[in-house]
Amino acid sequence: MPRLKKLAGAILTLAGVGVVAGWMLSAPTKVDPQVIAAAGPGDAARGERIFNAGGCASCHAKPGSKDAGQLELTGGLALKTPFGTFVAPNISQHGKDGIGLWSREDFANAMLKGVSPSGEHLYPAFPYTSYARMKPADVADLYAFMQTLPAVSGKADGHSLAFPFNVRRGIGLWKRLYLGSDPVVALPDGTPEPVVAGRYLVEGPGHCGECHTPRNFAGGSDKVRWLAGAPAAEGEGIVPNITSGEGGIGEWSEGDIANYLETGFTPDFDSVGGAMVEVQKNMAKLTPEDRAAIAAYLKAIPPHPNGYPPRKPATN
Amino acid sequence: MRKLIFAISMLTLAVSAASADPVLDRLQMMKERGKIVGELAKMVKGEQAFDAATVDTALKALQVNAEKFDADALFPAGSTDGDTTASPKIWEDMAGFKATEDKYLADVKAAAAAAPADVDALKAQIGVLGSNCSTCHQTYRIKKG
């Protein structure tokens, strides 16, 4: 009997240690305040480029809005994923319903660490796993630009998630596996400047990998198949392979890629479709140099075969 | 008489060809569309010198292609199998689908009537036409592998 008691005690202790360890490991971490201070107050004019590269309006503008309406960041777009439905929040300058009261530090912590001002984990449907690779100075510029945008009232609906995905604290453990600021593709010294600039735009603010890279069972990006294309996170269909591997865009020249991002036309004059339509509209607002950099990077990365299963044969 | 029979047989052939496989028919129609736009884009991109007559011919061909578009014949209910990327949303919202196509037809007609006189005018027209392509493909097409 005493032996059994001892065993039970040991198990309880272990379980207790596990809970404490899990709690500690899942704790939100914040950006070093000195890093944020060093980034300075930011420049709104430069921030507009980051806003477009980051595609903020694609999810946070009122669904269906156009032109100036795209700058009214009321949120409300619902992303129906296997984990549940995520709803993009209001990130306008409204004090109560938006992020008007956020400090630059608050904003940097959300962008780079996925942590809210109250210290809670944000869901990675907000692609901070990519934004974590951004330069703090660009985040400061973006903050300055967003402060020039209108305050619009109206809180978006909350997320609708099932257990265990509704436990925010659990995201802390997930972040330990999938959140980091290192680049995905290592580039040797002497890599041409446009490729390096393109890597930053694609892997950081552009967050291309969030849709174009397949995810593993835990919802983390499978970086071994970086940009190889993936089943669409929402509904049917696929997101194309944008490497030069089989099924990808190996036959596209850099000019073809840049032209696609500018005009929406593929080399054989098919057009952009699906969720990429909004992305392409944002890419069209970038400079030709930025689009060329993205193209140069995509031609330089390792080729992979399609990251999604082949199409089912016709049933008729 | 022989001529009449010939005409009738051609007509039935055309009708049967058009209804044999709506999926193939609509694919072909879209490919033709892309090809014509591709010809025009060569001038916009500066790969080919601007030529008003060529532009006129191409825009008129685009109009003929757009006028041929018959949503009921090309997208009959249940034509969702085979080599198609049509989204179920087409049938859920046939009126909305037809409206995007109608807008495209109106824009093509306007472009053909405007007869762009220089490359900048052509570029503007192609931009308008292209926005129709992406608007429709945003909602009514599903990218498949």
Interface residues (C-beta under 8 A of the other chain):
Chain A: G229 A232 G235 E236 G237 I238 V239 P240 G247 N259 T263 G264 F265 D268 F269 D270 S271 V272 G273 G274 A275 V277 E278 Q280 N306 Y308 P309 P310 R311 A314 T315 N316
Chain B: M30 G34 K35 V37 G38 A41 K45 D81 G82 D83 T85 S87 I126 G127 G130 S131 C133 S134 T135 H137 Q138 R141 I142 K143 K144 G145
